[in-house]
Structures are given as structure tokens and as C-alpha cells.
């Protein structure tokens, strides 16, 4: 068992489980044919997120999820990521008891953030 350094702020010591791992894909239907049909992972939902101009699919893996993310617009950050790096790992989402406090602490400690406050996603 790994011990958490006491020098970490309480917000970071309270990190819970991995909620999801996000994978950028060109075509969500093709990706589902692998993750759902070939690997047998159950699909929790497939949903367009209009505000982010992406379509996502969540597949359950134990207590965590895989999030497939397909850009629906070539001008989005997700589309730029796909063009520059290709399909693959994008981000890891960890559960925390107080997201606003964690973001504030990370920013104070010099971590470059995309969002400085919690926002609605999938």
C-alpha cells in the first residue's frame, strides 16, 4: 500500500477512484466496434455534448469508465489534439470531494489549467 505524503494539501490527499480515462477517436462508431463489440465492454451512454462540439461514449470497466471522445467540429481543441497527436489517451479524471478547492490549490501551486473553475461536462 502506498502512503500519501503529508505535505500534500488535504484536497489532494482525498483523491478517490479513477472516474474515467478519456480516449480521443476519429469515429465513435468504429471505436465502439472495438470496445463494445470486440472487448465486450458495456456502453453506459452515447451523447453529443453540443457545448464542447464533441460526441462521447462511456463504457464501464469495473468501478471506472472509458470515455471515447469524437470531435464534431474541426475547430475544437479535441480536433486539434486529434490532428496533432492522432487517436489515443487524452486525460484522466480522478474523483475528489471538492473540485473547486482542488483547482484553486493546483493553480496556486503553478499548475497550468484549462478550466479554473468546475464546469459541467458529461
C-alpha positions in Angstrom: 0.0 0.0 0.0 1.3 3.5 -0.9 1.2 6.2 1.7 0.2 9.7 0.7 2.8 12.4 1.6 1.5 14.6 4.5 3.0 17.6 2.6 0.1 17.4 0.1 -2.9 19.6 0.7 -5.9 17.8 2.2 -7.8 18.3 -1.1 -5.2 16.2 -3.0 -4.8 13.6 -0.2 -8.6 12.9 -0.6 -8.4 11.8 -4.2 -10.8 9.0 -4.7 -11.1 6.5 -7.5 -10.4 6.9 -11.2 -13.7 8.1 -12.6 -12.7 7.7 -16.3 -9.9 7.7 -18.8 -10.6 9.6 -22.0 -9.5 8.5 -25.4 -9.8 10.7 -28.5 -11.2 8.9 -31.5 -11.8 9.8 -35.1 -15.1 7.9 -35.4 -17.1 6.9 -32.3 -18.9 4.1 -34.2 -15.7 2.5 -35.3 -14.3 2.8 -31.8 -17.4 1.2 -30.3 -17.0 -1.7 -32.6 -13.7 -2.4 -30.8 -14.5 -1.5 -27.2 -18.1 -2.7 -27.1 -18.3 -5.4 -29.8 -14.7 -6.9 -29.6 -13.9 -6.4 -26.0 -17.4 -6.7 -24.7 -17.5 -3.6 -22.5 -21.0 -2.4 -21.7 -22.0 1.0 -23.1 -23.4 3.3 -20.4 -24.3 6.2 -22.8 -23.5 7.8 -26.1 -24.2 11.5 -26.0 -23.4 14.6 -28.1 -22.1 17.4 -25.9 -23.1 20.4 -28.0 -21.3 23.0 -25.9 -18.0 21.2 -26.4 -18.8 20.1 -30.0 -18.0 16.5 -29.3 -19.8 13.2 -29.1 -18.8 11.0 -26.2 -19.4 7.4 -25.2 -18.9 6.0 -21.7 -18.1 2.3 -21.3 -17.9 0.6 -17.9 -14.8 -1.1 -16.7 -15.1 -2.3 -13.1 -15.7 0.8 -11.0 -14.3 3.1 -13.6 -15.1 4.1 -17.2 -13.5 4.7 -20.6 -14.7 7.8 -22.3 -14.4 7.8 -26.0 -14.4 11.4 -27.4 -15.0 12.3 -31.1 -14.7 15.9 -32.2 -17.7 17.1 -34.2 -16.0 20.3 -35.4 -12.5 20.8 -36.8 -12.0 24.0 -34.7 -12.2 22.4 -31.3 -9.3 21.7 -29.0 -10.2 18.0 -29.3 -10.0 18.2 -33.1 -6.6 19.9 -32.8 -5.4 17.3 -30.4 -6.5 14.5 -32.9 -4.8 16.3 -35.9 -1.6 16.8 -34.0 -1.3 13.5 -32.0 -3.8 11.1 -33.5 -6.1 8.8 -31.7 -5.3 8.0 -28.1 -5.1 8.9 -24.5 -6.3 12.4 -23.7 -7.0 12.7 -20.0 -7.6 11.0 -16.7 -10.4 12.1 -14.4 -10.0 11.5 -10.7 -12.8 11.9 -8.2 -12.2 14.5 -5.5 -14.6 15.7 -2.7 -14.3 19.4 -3.6 -13.3 20.1 -7.2 -13.3 23.9 -6.8 -10.8 23.7 -3.9 -8.5 21.3 -5.8 -8.5 23.6 -8.9 -7.7 26.6 -6.7 -4.9 24.7 -5.0 -3.4 23.4 -8.2 -3.4 26.9 -9.8 -1.8 28.4 -6.7 0.9 25.8 -7.0 1.6 26.8 -10.6 -0.2 24.0 -12.5 -1.4 25.2 -15.9 -5.2 24.7 -16.0 -7.6 24.6 -18.9 -10.5 25.4 -16.6 -10.1 27.5 -13.4 -13.5 26.6 -12.1 -15.6 23.5 -12.3 -17.9 23.3 -15.3 -20.5 20.9 -16.5 -19.4 18.1 -18.8 -20.8 14.7 -19.5 
